Amino acid sequence: MYKIMFVDDEALILRRLHQVIDWDGLGLEILPDSLDGVSALKKITKLRPDILVCDINMPNMSGLELIETVKRINSDIYCILLTVNDSFGCVQQALNIGADNYLLKPIDPVKLEALIKKILHLLDSSRENRNYIDSLQKKAILNERMIREKFLNWLVSGRQPLSSTQLEEKFRFYHVPIEAQEFQIMSVHIHSLESSELQQDYSSDLLQTATKIIEDSLDAYSNWVVFSDSFSHINVLLGFSKPESIIGPSTDFIAQMVHDNLLFHLNVPSTIFYSRKYQGIQNIYRCYYDTKFLSQRTAHLLHREIISFDEYLQESSTLSIDFDSIRSETLKHLRGNQFDGLCRHIQTVLQPYSSYEYFENFNMLRIDLVMTGIMFLQENKIALYDIFPKHYVPLSLVLEKNTAAECLDFLADYYQHILNYIESNRISSGSRISEKCIELIEDNIASPELSVKWLGSQLYINESYLSRLFKTERGISLIKFIMQKKMEVAKKYLDEGYTNLQQVSQLSGFTDSLYFSKCFKKYYGLTPSRYIESKKI
């Protein structure tokens, strides 16, 4: 049971706080009240409440002073400030000194209960995390880094069928410190670690020391995590908040800094490969596959020390290849369960590049065809190991094929297994695409790029066809559905007490607050400002 304390110099307010909610039903023990901040501070130190509700104006010590002092003593106490002043300056001051939230007087029972339930959820999550960590320590199974590395290795394998929302929850659970829309992987290969003659103990020590140097090199930046894989390669997963721009140093600059620090501190040569950028948490595995491909195909370029996938494409491709069109055509056949057409398509794609002159183009195409199959599986929320043996690695297997005919046979078998599984489990392509569409909308609702055209580009589907398919599956046009979700999100923020309309419009994916207000009024019959006023009545 959690504990809550009320502090207010008005006895009527304290009485109302006791009566307005069934605190016992919520699982909360009410601690003795206080009429001022000084007496409250003594009780807080002794009784250690989980939640503190206090008035802003009190004798001896104000609510602001009390919260500021409490947060210095125990930052885990959730502090709610009661005030009659809703001005920006007052609220900002309260948040600056550590208040977690505020409520206006007279107290609205519905808002108070909603806020308390939200806090209890946060407290439960915090307690679960603490219990999780404590259990690991008591059982001595694995430390946090090992568990996170295991999760990240599973993530980049491409075998997981989870949605973006589920993966974000996993990131929080495993304490992966990245919140981003776009991702990239930098893979550090220390030459001496790849020597088979190296003693295991020394290899392990070198890996740990090198990892620490890389983490120290990145300490000034954010949105990254370091993990090693089964090949003794050290990987850095980088996150970027805005896909249209790079915030901070370039990946090439970071790679050079890491390389130089390893050379300076350990005197070990290394080669760093980094992938293309991919949008969406579900595409992190594609970043990893890029670096693995580079490590296998660029032995003649190791003297460069740093090798990017984009540079490799520019230097290796003798002909321009439209990967998006090839991928769209492949997915069209897969979604339509058109196996014969798929085989003809693969043969048409690979045959022109099967001669030695175009060998690198051939490599990139067959890898992309395998990756498109994995994309299709993830679209249908199917893991690779649901269909194939646990240690089946299609990327490695396809690279072992020497001719276009052998590749075609392998890919035909690969896709046949996938289509047979889809058919036997009666998975509707249209239903899955519409589900994926909704998932993308919900995950990117705040992005100004969100549109039917953008969704089509993410799913490799013609936007007109996508609109028709969505309308058939869901009974509502895709444009209307996007607007409906935006309005629902906007209303949710307003219901939670957000009053800055510019901020709410941005969180709902609008760049123009006036247009946002117009859309909101059309949808709900009230402007956002009028809606806020109606909530106070």
Salt bridges, closest charged atoms under 4 A:
ASP8 OD2 - LYS105 NZ 3.08
ASP33 OD2 - HIS18 NE2 2.77
ASP55 OD1 - LYS105 NZ 3.14
ASP100 OD2 - LYS71 NZ 2.93
GLU113 OE2 - LYS117 NZ 3.45
GLU144 OE2 - ARG148 NH1 3.85
GLU194 OE2 - HIS189 ND1 3.20
GLU194 OE2 - HIS233 NE2 3.06
GLU215 OE2 - ARG145 NH2 2.69
ASP216 OD2 - LYS212 NZ 2.92
ASP229 OD2 - LYS292 NZ 3.52
ASP260 OD1 - HIS259 ND1 3.39
ASP290 OD1 - ARG276 NH2 2.93
GLU305 OE1 - HIS259 NE2 3.66
GLU315 OE2 - ARG304 NH1 2.88
ASP324 OD1 - ARG327 NH1 3.40
GLU329 OE2 - LYS332 NZ 3.48
GLU329 OE2 - HIS333 NE2 3.18
ASP368 OD1 - ARG327 NH2 2.73
GLU379 OE1 - ARG335 NH2 2.50
ASP413 OD1 - HIS417 ND1 3.57
GLU435 OE1 - ARG432 NH1 3.08
GLU439 OE1 - LYS381 NZ 3.28
GLU439 OE2 - LYS436 NZ 3.50
GLU442 OE2 - LYS485 NZ 3.56
GLU488 OE1 - LYS485 NZ 3.58
ASP495 OD2 - LYS491 NZ 3.05
ASP495 OD1 - LYS535 NZ 3.57
GLU496 OE2 - LYS492 NZ 3.66
GLU533 OE2 - LYS536 NZ 3.89
